[in-house]
Amino acid sequence: MSTMQKLAESRAFGEVQNILLKGFDPISASGFTQVPNKLLNDAGLSFAAKVVYGKLLSYAWHNNMVFLGQERMARELGTSQPTVTRAIGELQHQGWLEIQRRGQGKTNLYVLKHTVKHNRSLG
């Protein structure tokens, strides 16, 4: 492989690749949301919590920094509002999300946390 050749264009990569994006255009597909691998690999989080975190990230990036509410999120995810509420509680408990109450009549502030702490034993 030449130094200028992309990894995905190499023959070796093509032999082990097992997932493809065909006809995918991120712009026409309303963009995409990148979820931290550390969150995806966290066995202590439910599937629902991981999806809800991704949806919160999507809101933060694509909806002008506005969380549109648990009922709307549940409709968009094809689940129930209680499932979203439990997932949000789970994310809070595990330290992935902080909810700051701003007072009566004001919306809460949702703080998504995804800073990966450096593991000194790895490097």
JOJO-V391708 format. One record per residue. SS is DSSP state (helix for helix, strand for strand, loop for the rest). Layout:
ss->SS
ss->SS
This chain:
ss->loop
ss->loop
ss->loop
ss->loop
ss->loop
ss->loop
ss->helix
ss->helix
ss->helix
ss->loop
ss->helix
ss->helix
ss->helix
ss->helix
ss->helix
ss->helix
ss->loop
ss->loop
ss->loop
ss->loop
ss->loop
ss->loop
ss->loop
ss->loop
ss->loop
ss->loop
ss->loop
ss->loop
ss->loop
ss->loop
ss->loop
ss->loop
ss->loop
ss->loop
ss->loop
ss->loop
ss->helix
ss->helix
ss->helix
ss->helix
ss->loop
ss->loop
ss->loop
ss->loop
ss->loop
ss->loop
ss->helix
ss->helix
ss->helix
ss->helix
ss->helix
ss->helix
ss->helix
ss->helix
ss->helix
ss->helix
ss->helix
ss->helix
ss->helix
ss->helix
ss->helix
ss->helix
ss->loop
ss->loop
ss->loop
ss->loop
ss->loop
ss->loop
ss->loop
ss->helix
ss->helix
ss->helix
ss->helix
ss->helix
ss->helix
ss->helix
ss->helix
ss->loop
ss->loop
ss->loop
ss->helix
ss->helix
ss->helix
ss->helix
ss->helix
ss->helix
ss->helix
ss->helix
ss->helix
ss->helix
ss->helix
ss->helix
ss->helix
ss->loop
ss->loop
ss->loop
ss->strand
ss->strand
ss->strand
ss->strand
ss->loop
ss->loop
ss->loop
ss->loop
ss->loop
ss->loop
ss->loop
ss->loop
ss->strand
ss->strand
ss->strand
ss->strand
ss->loop
ss->loop
ss->loop
ss->loop
ss->loop
ss->loop
ss->loop
ss->helix
ss->helix
ss->helix
ss->loop
